[in-house]
């Protein structure tokens, strides 16, 4: 099947406008009246015309494509993040080129592909990025924004929750309740989110003379379920468990239920994220609300202004604790 | 910042190979020895060379971009689908341009954007597509594949579970257990998945002289929780509830638990999909396993061969029932 290529000139002729008006109608963000826009779109539809964004991008150097690299596709928190990014970027005329990166660290060839498609910026959620790759992107003048994490050693933008602040607030809550037998189930230990939550939580309690028992998790339900079941079977029933994210807390919660531990009376449980299922009545998990909408807005702000700035930006948002049924 | 543009010739010179070899290394699917590939990639890295996929696409007419339009970003089933698509398409050298469509029906301008980016095919999961848009895509020679649904009236490919077969199998199971007080909580009523599951389930039982009580849901946890709580409060405690998808069944399950209904003794619950959390011990939901990997493979097969075929293909896969704790 051979496609008949329709030119902008033909559309302009049918719509009775200039060719530059047709061009403006198909340029994201360009000014054009609603009436003219409608006329041009109708003519375009009649002729089956669609401008070639890729050809245009070679001239304007703007592709309107943002690369998004994500690893933990199983974590509901990141599904929500993807949905919000996709929606908000669309409103600004941008599209998401999505890469699900299976490796712990983003690979050279994944970045190569982003470069090949002339993405205008790269958003990296939970995958790791080597300083060598960041340098390569900097050389190509492509801003990188770490979302929900930061790395001091990397020269790139980041937007995350103030995890130290949040974890200290949670610790203060736990301390006020008078608990002393306290468990923290970690996330992946090499992530900034886990590092800061663990630091904020344990340091606050340490200052009060309380040692927190650290149990290694990996941000999955399955691991948290397993380790919690294990320490209950070993005869340790803590007064409170703080899970490094909601999925971890839900895994712990289900293990406690299976062992007939009364929640929150015998053991209270606290998570972090406020994923949708944490508010389901069966769980009703007390947790820290990460202000995802705000985090996405901040990321897009950086993205829109990054060409004017030299220094990378670090944004931290706060969020707040929500008390549901798993705490007294 | 002005980028220095490095040409393939310079890379060829440094790697001591021909320019066409450099070109082959950067063409997805082209044959080249591992040794040569390594040599070229090293030279490319030294020179900070990356080929322009967009410029190449104007010549080859191949962008290696697949558009993926999805609506129900809150349903874990579709997260899994997105992850698997992204991974398997990558293996074939393709990238996913992701569009989260908020409207019930895919809009003209969303398709416009896909056309602008010269996507090679469009995969549509749960959003609706008008026959007018399908026709427009056909004119542009872009194959459309409906995933997890089909529409007889639309001239496009589809890959879905054989929902009528599956629902009849579930009905046979329910019948064999001797239940007569049976509730089906629907999904969104205008979807092919709900239509077929409802049809297969109710028709089988009708043939056995049993009327199924239909309660309208919408494929969300929240709605299923609400309606189930409602009919329990109204004094109706059915022997079994079949939810149109897992999220629906989990909502029903939690409402039953809140009302202290013993599961599965008083009321059994069955879902459809086998999302990850259905196997969590707290739920252990009996459900129909949709063979997602197989469905994605079939979709990619259609995608790879669609240019050679004129007639759209309809693929139905089977899947199977898994008995967990919510059935006797």
Interface residues (C-beta under 8 A of the other chain):
Chain A: X1 X3 X26 X45 X48 X50 X51 X52 X53 X54 X55 X57 X58 X63 X65 X68 X73 X74 X76 X79 X80 X82 X83 X86 X87 X90 X95 X96 X97 X98 X99 X100 X102 X108 X112 X113 X115 X116 X117 X118 X136 X139 X140 X141 X221 X225 X250 X251 X253 X254 X255 X257 X258 X276 X277 X280 X281 X282
Chain B: X1 X3 X26 X45 X48 X50 X51 X52 X53 X54 X55 X57 X58 X63 X65 X68 X73 X74 X76 X79 X80 X82 X83 X86 X87 X90 X95 X96 X97 X98 X99 X100 X102 X108 X112 X113 X115 X116 X117 X118 X136 X139 X140 X141 X221 X225 X250 X251 X253 X254 X255 X257 X258 X276 X277 X280 X281 X282
